[in-house]
Amino acid sequence: TLARGYSVTTATDGNVLKKVKQVKAGEMLTTRLEDGWIESEVKNIQPVKKSRKKVH
C-alpha cells in the first residue's frame, strides 16, 4: 500500500507501468505516493538483463 512506502506509476494513457518497454524517452509519467503525485519525464531507460537459472 502507499502508506507502507510503495508507489504506483502510470503512463500518460493512465496504464500502470509494469515493464520498461511500456515507455519511451521523453514521455511524462505520474507517480502516486501516499501524500500526493510526482510528474516525471523519462530521460533514460535501462532494462535489466535476465539471469539464467542453472539446472542442477
C-alpha positions as a Markdown table, in Angstrom:
| # | Residue | x | y | z |
|---|---|---|---|---|
| 1 | Thr | 0.0 | 0.0 | 0.0 |
| 2 | Leu | 1.0 | 3.6 | -0.4 |
| 3 | Ala | 1.2 | 4.1 | 3.4 |
| 4 | Arg | 3.9 | 1.4 | 3.6 |
| 5 | Gly | 6.2 | 3.2 | 1.2 |
| 6 | Tyr | 5.0 | 1.8 | -2.2 |
| 7 | Ser | 4.2 | 3.9 | -5.2 |
| 8 | Val | 2.2 | 3.5 | -8.4 |
| 9 | Thr | 3.5 | 4.9 | -11.6 |
| 10 | Thr | 1.3 | 5.5 | -14.7 |
| 11 | Ala | 2.0 | 6.5 | -18.3 |
| 12 | Thr | 0.1 | 9.3 | -20.0 |
| 13 | Asp | -2.6 | 6.9 | -21.1 |
| 14 | Gly | -3.3 | 6.1 | -17.5 |
| 15 | Asn | -2.0 | 2.5 | -17.6 |
| 16 | Val | 0.0 | 1.3 | -14.6 |
| 17 | Leu | 3.6 | 0.6 | -15.6 |
| 18 | Lys | 5.0 | -2.9 | -15.0 |
| 19 | Lys | 7.7 | -3.1 | -17.7 |
| 20 | Val | 10.2 | -0.6 | -19.1 |
| 21 | Lys | 9.0 | -1.4 | -22.7 |
| 22 | Gln | 5.8 | 0.5 | -21.9 |
| 23 | Val | 7.6 | 3.9 | -22.0 |
| 24 | Lys | 9.9 | 5.8 | -24.3 |
| 25 | Ala | 12.4 | 8.6 | -23.6 |
| 26 | Gly | 10.7 | 12.0 | -23.5 |
| 27 | Glu | 7.4 | 10.7 | -22.2 |
| 28 | Met | 5.8 | 12.0 | -19.0 |
| 29 | Leu | 4.9 | 9.7 | -16.1 |
| 30 | Thr | 2.8 | 10.3 | -13.0 |
| 31 | Thr | 3.8 | 8.6 | -9.7 |
| 32 | Arg | 1.2 | 8.4 | -6.9 |
| 33 | Leu | 2.6 | 8.4 | -3.4 |
| 34 | Glu | 0.9 | 8.4 | 0.0 |
| 35 | Asp | 0.6 | 12.2 | 0.2 |
| 36 | Gly | 0.5 | 13.3 | -3.5 |
| 37 | Trp | 1.7 | 12.9 | -7.0 |
| 38 | Ile | 5.0 | 13.4 | -8.8 |
| 39 | Glu | 5.3 | 14.2 | -12.5 |
| 40 | Ser | 8.5 | 13.0 | -14.2 |
| 41 | Glu | 10.0 | 13.0 | -17.7 |
| 42 | Val | 11.7 | 9.8 | -18.9 |
| 43 | Lys | 15.3 | 10.6 | -19.7 |
| 44 | Asn | 16.8 | 7.1 | -20.0 |
| 45 | Ile | 15.5 | 3.5 | -20.0 |
| 46 | Gln | 17.8 | 0.8 | -18.7 |
| 47 | Pro | 16.4 | -2.8 | -19.0 |
| 48 | Val | 17.7 | -5.4 | -16.5 |
| 49 | Lys | 19.2 | -8.4 | -18.1 |
| 50 | Lys | 17.6 | -11.6 | -17.0 |
| 51 | Ser | 20.0 | -14.1 | -15.4 |
| 52 | Arg | 19.9 | -17.7 | -16.5 |
| 53 | Lys | 19.0 | -20.2 | -13.8 |
| 54 | Lys | 21.4 | -23.1 | -13.5 |
| 55 | Val | 19.8 | -26.5 | -13.8 |
| 56 | His | 21.3 | -28.9 | -11.2 |
